[in-house]
Amino acid sequence: MTDIIQQPALIIGLTGLAGSGKDTVANLLCDSWEASGSKSVITAFAQPIRAMCRDFLLHAGVQDPDRYLFDRQLKETVIPEVGVSYRHLAQTLGTEWGQQCIGRDVWIRLLDQRLKAFCRDWKMTHFVIPDVRFKVEADWVRRQGGVIWRVERPGVAPVREHVSEQGTIYVKSDRVIENTGTLDELHSQVGAELARLHYDRGLLA
């Protein structure tokens, strides 16, 4: 697999349990980059998994499947038409089918292709990957010159006993974001860590 991100560029991969605030941190990062003129995007290893699940639910006759994909309260809800939750669908599709039947790095290879397109066609330079769940994914991010931030929130526990959720425990992080206060406090913490990272890398944004 080719390492494809050219400097100046930055990738931040986020790891942590579901509900810890990774999506919020990802949005804060992109807002900060965009405000300073850098072209950024959030893209996930699970993006094709969501697309495949959405198609499956449509074929199963589910009306408005997006509510199960994006509403946190419904992700764990059993979908009557299929008998399991969206979380169950996504986790087993990603791991039991994707990694075990197709290849350990299948979702990495697909993300690699998307990053190439973002760089080539849209001149993107800054990326957030909010769903680093396995060591092999974290290793790939670091090979691209990226870093891993862990987002932690008190009281958050694994939503299902599944390797994709448990695997985040073993992902080594470069920084920890403690999501313990208000949104403004989280914003300040992310901003401080981002400024430190930019300084260390010699990046302006």
C-alpha positions, 0 to 999 in steps of 0.5 A: 500500500502506498503512503499517499499524503503529501506535505503540508498535510495532517491526519488526526485519527480519533479512537475511543468508545462509542458515545465518547464524543469523537464526532464532536471533536472531529467537527471542532477540528475541521471548523478550526482548520477551515477558519484558518484557510486549510481545506479539511474533511472528515472521512471514516473507515466505516463510510462504505459500511454505512453505505452498504448497510443503508442499501441493505435496509432499503432492500429490506423495506425499511422506511428512512433507514438514515434514522438508524444510521445517524440517530445515536438513540436508534443505533442500538434499537432492533430494526423490526424488518431485519431483527437486529440493530444497525450497530450489529449490522455494521460491526459484523459487516465490518469485521466478520465479513469484511476483515475475515472474509475479504482481508484484514486491511479492506477498509484501510484500502478503501480509505486510502483510495478516498484520500488519494481522490481528496488530495488529487481532485479537491486539494484537501490537506487536513483530514480527520478519521473519527473511527480508528478501532484497531491497531492496524488502522492506527499503524496505517494512520501513523505511516501517513505521518498522522497521529492518534488522539483518544477521546474519553468520557466518564461513564461511557461503556462499550455498547456491544461486546464486539471486537470492533468496540473492545479493540479501541482499548488496545489502540495506542494514542499520542494524546488524550482528549478528556471530554468531561465538561461543557462544549466550550471546554472541549473546544478549548482543549481541542484548540490547545492540543491542535495548536501544540501539534501544529507548532510541533509540526511547523504547520501554520494551520 
